[in-house]
Amino acid sequence: MSLAACTAFYAQQRPLNSPINQKGIHQGSGDVITPTSGIDRPEDAGTRMHPFFKIYVPAGRAGQLGFAEEKVHPEGTPISGYYAETPQSLACLYGVTAWTAGCSPSTLPNTAHATGGSKAIAVVEAFDYPTALADLTKYSAEFGLPAPVGTGTHANFTTVYATGTNPGPDPACAADGGWNCWTPESALDVDMAHAMAPAAHIYLVEAAGETTAELYAAIAKAASLVAAAGGGEVSMSFGSPEFASETSLDSTFTGANVVFFAAAGDHEGVYYPSASPDVVSVGGTTISRNYSNGLDIEAEITWEDGGGGYSEYEKEPAFQDVVFGTGTDYTRAVPDVAAVGNPRTGVWIYDSYDNASPWNIVGGTSVAAPVFAGAVNAAGHFSVSTAAEHTLLYSNFFNDPVSGWGINGNLRDITYGSCGYYEGWYGVSGWDPCTGLGSPYGTAGK
């Protein structure tokens, strides 16, 4: 790393003319709940994966996960008086649709949703999601998205059992009321992929369970489906703490005409498969909005809980030489890129399985991974491999002779905020361990 880059990294300061409003940064009063399925257990490393989503419970709704369907509000947001990111606001924010000042979820009409996408996006999950098609249909109707079609010549939504046999729902759903299990993760992933690329064929690939072996069998099945569809993306919103034998699994992510995306995690540190150099690692951001002027966007900043850092076991890949220089002793650095992750500035999802209150606001890098995968699908480039996608993304990066850092206009550089409480990472100009190269900005360079 150059001296100028080090100086920029460690001397990060908030610009005096920063538009960030502190009230907006802390707009999400309420509680953030980590479901039992998402609890990070060190003993799971290498044997069991967990999803990276969190549930946001707004102030005044303590103990009430979700919103009853009869409270659905038909204009702007599903639940009157509560706001979260919508397909319209995400598409606007990330340049999948034309920019509208403010990109506000409270004012964008339903007609402002994305319309692009093609070929396939496969999302890999544990266990069965019995109400998947019905729930995605409901979500799409609420936001004016094209309805998914599950059968026939024009089908664009397919549930696939990785082993050929229905694995059954996660038993924890029935035991804990529908939200404390894997099903919300499945709902989240299909909702976000469809929101960003509604014309793409979504494959919901269901593993027999949550062990590493079961999920990796599902990843292989997902890759084969995407390749057979002519190309596209596989999105993985789960992981475990790193483990010494992880490099032996990297070859899972080398399918032709398939680009693999993995969530970077919702705690400080590095997780696998995000750490693999053969996946695009996606970190999380915070969407700062101004409540006083209709929820207009003020800035996209770091998310303090997002995963990131340097791998213990994976070597620095060649595509990151542009960041760190050749001949350095760095290991694989994550994330590569980022998108919305903070549950306090989260997204709406709809999941009715075992739920009396199917609408909810969620966050986590489980949101970021399918959002970024969908944005890449909507861009229509379709890299022939993850390696080619990495080359394309890191070609956005250049070395500025003054600062040592720089990114061109195809990504939004996140330069304010911090992450990693005990590691002291900051958002800086250029790559950083909080948000990588930055978030999507338009459809070029992806």
Secondary structure as the mmCIF struct_conf table of DSSP 4:
data_model
#
loop_
_struct_conf.conf_type_id
_struct_conf.id
_struct_conf.beg_label_comp_id
_struct_conf.beg_label_asym_id
_struct_conf.beg_label_seq_id
_struct_conf.end_label_comp_id
_struct_conf.end_label_asym_id
_struct_conf.end_label_seq_id
HELX_RH_AL_P HELX_RH_AL_P1 LEU A 3 TYR A 10
TURN_TY1_P TURN_TY1_P1 ALA A 11 ALA A 11
TURN_TY1_P TURN_TY1_P2 LEU A 16 ASN A 17
HELX_RH_AL_P HELX_RH_AL_P2 GLN A 22 ILE A 25
TURN_TY1_P TURN_TY1_P3 HIS A 26 HIS A 26
STRN STRN1 GLY A 30 ILE A 33
HELX_RH_3T_P HELX_RH_3T_P1 THR A 36 GLY A 38
HELX_RH_3T_P HELX_RH_3T_P2 PRO A 42 ASP A 44
TURN_TY1_P TURN_TY1_P4 ALA A 45 THR A 47
STRN STRN2 ARG A 48 ARG A 48
STRN STRN3 HIS A 50 PRO A 51
STRN STRN4 LYS A 54 PRO A 58
TURN_TY1_P TURN_TY1_P5 ALA A 59 GLY A 60
TURN_TY1_P TURN_TY1_P6 ALA A 62 GLY A 63
BEND BEND1 GLY A 66 GLY A 66
STRN STRN5 PHE A 67 PHE A 67
HELX_RH_3T_P HELX_RH_3T_P3 GLU A 69 LYS A 71
STRN STRN6 VAL A 72 VAL A 72
BEND BEND2 PRO A 74 PRO A 78
STRN STRN7 ILE A 79 ILE A 79
TURN_TY1_P TURN_TY1_P7 SER A 80 GLY A 81
STRN STRN8 GLU A 85 GLU A 85
HELX_RH_AL_P HELX_RH_AL_P3 PRO A 87 LEU A 93
TURN_TY1_P TURN_TY1_P8 TYR A 94 GLY A 95
BEND BEND3 VAL A 96 THR A 97
TURN_TY1_P TURN_TY1_P9 ALA A 101 GLY A 102
TURN_TY1_P TURN_TY1_P10 PRO A 105 THR A 107
HELX_RH_3T_P HELX_RH_3T_P4 ASN A 110 ALA A 112
BEND BEND4 HIS A 113 HIS A 113
BEND BEND5 LYS A 119 LYS A 119
STRN STRN9 ALA A 120 ALA A 126
BEND BEND6 PHE A 127 PHE A 127
STRN STRN10 ASP A 128 ASP A 128
TURN_TY1_P TURN_TY1_P11 PRO A 130 THR A 131
HELX_RH_AL_P HELX_RH_AL_P4 ALA A 132 PHE A 143
TURN_TY1_P TURN_TY1_P12 GLY A 144 GLY A 144
HELX_LH_PP_P HELX_LH_PP_P1 LEU A 145 PRO A 148
BEND BEND7 THR A 151 GLY A 152
TURN_TY1_P TURN_TY1_P13 THR A 153 HIS A 154
STRN STRN11 PHE A 157 TYR A 161
TURN_TY1_P TURN_TY1_P14 ALA A 162 THR A 163
BEND BEND8 GLY A 164 THR A 165
STRN STRN12 PRO A 169 PRO A 169
HELX_RH_AL_P HELX_RH_AL_P5 PRO A 171 ASP A 176
TURN_TY1_P TURN_TY1_P15 GLY A 177 GLY A 177
BEND BEND9 GLY A 178 TRP A 182
HELX_RH_AL_P HELX_RH_AL_P6 THR A 183 MET A 196
TURN_TY1_P TURN_TY1_P16 PRO A 198 ALA A 199
BEND BEND10 ALA A 200 ALA A 200
STRN STRN13 HIS A 201 ALA A 207
BEND BEND11 ALA A 208 GLU A 210
STRN STRN14 THR A 211 THR A 211
HELX_RH_AL_P HELX_RH_AL_P7 THR A 212 ALA A 228
TURN_TY1_P TURN_TY1_P17 ALA A 229 GLY A 230
STRN STRN15 GLY A 232 MET A 236
STRN STRN16 PHE A 238 PRO A 241
TURN_TY1_P TURN_TY1_P18 ALA A 244 SER A 245
HELX_RH_3T_P HELX_RH_3T_P5 GLU A 246 PHE A 253
TURN_TY1_P TURN_TY1_P19 ALA A 256 ASN A 257
STRN STRN17 VAL A 258 ALA A 263
BEND BEND12 ASP A 266 GLU A 268
STRN STRN18 GLY A 269 GLY A 269
STRN STRN19 TYR A 271 TYR A 272
TURN_TY1_P TURN_TY1_P20 PRO A 273 ALA A 275
TURN_TY1_P TURN_TY1_P21 PRO A 277 ASP A 278
BEND BEND13 VAL A 279 VAL A 279
STRN STRN20 VAL A 280 ASN A 290
HELX_RH_3T_P HELX_RH_3T_P6 TYR A 291 ASN A 293
TURN_TY1_P TURN_TY1_P22 GLY A 294 GLY A 294
BEND BEND14 LEU A 295 LEU A 295
STRN STRN21 ASP A 296 THR A 302
TURN_TY1_P TURN_TY1_P23 GLU A 304 ASP A 305
STRN STRN22 GLY A 308 GLY A 308
STRN STRN23 GLY A 309 LYS A 315
HELX_LH_PP_P HELX_LH_PP_P2 GLU A 316 PRO A 317
HELX_RH_3T_P HELX_RH_3T_P7 ALA A 318 GLN A 320
HELX_RH_AL_P HELX_RH_AL_P8 ASP A 321 PHE A 324
TURN_TY1_P TURN_TY1_P24 THR A 326 GLY A 327
STRN STRN24 THR A 331 VAL A 334
BEND BEND15 ASP A 336 ASP A 336
STRN STRN25 VAL A 337 VAL A 340
HELX_RH_3T_P HELX_RH_3T_P8 PRO A 343 THR A 345
STRN STRN26 VAL A 347 TYR A 350
TURN_TY1_P TURN_TY1_P25 TYR A 353 ASP A 354
BEND BEND16 ALA A 356 SER A 357
STRN STRN27 TRP A 359 GLY A 363
BEND BEND17 GLY A 364 GLY A 364
HELX_RH_AL_P HELX_RH_AL_P9 THR A 365 ALA A 379
TURN_TY1_P TURN_TY1_P26 GLY A 380 GLY A 380
BEND BEND18 VAL A 384 SER A 385
HELX_RH_AL_P HELX_RH_AL_P10 THR A 386 TYR A 394
TURN_TY1_P TURN_TY1_P27 SER A 395 ASN A 396
STRN STRN28 PHE A 397 PHE A 397
TURN_TY1_P TURN_TY1_P28 PRO A 401 SER A 403
BEND BEND19 GLY A 404 GLY A 404
STRN STRN29 ILE A 407 ILE A 407
TURN_TY1_P TURN_TY1_P29 GLY A 409 ASN A 410
STRN STRN30 LEU A 411 ARG A 412
BEND BEND20 TYR A 416 TYR A 416
STRN STRN31 SER A 418 CYS A 419
TURN_TY1_P TURN_TY1_P30 TYR A 421 GLY A 424
STRN STRN32 TRP A 425 TYR A 426
BEND BEND21 SER A 429 GLY A 430
STRN STRN33 ASP A 432 ASP A 432
TURN_TY1_P TURN_TY1_P31 PRO A 433 THR A 435
STRN STRN34 GLY A 436 GLY A 436
TURN_TY1_P TURN_TY1_P32 LEU A 437 LEU A 437
STRN STRN35 SER A 439 PRO A 440
BEND BEND22 GLY A 442 THR A 443
TURN_TY1_P TURN_TY1_P33 ALA A 444 GLY A 445
#
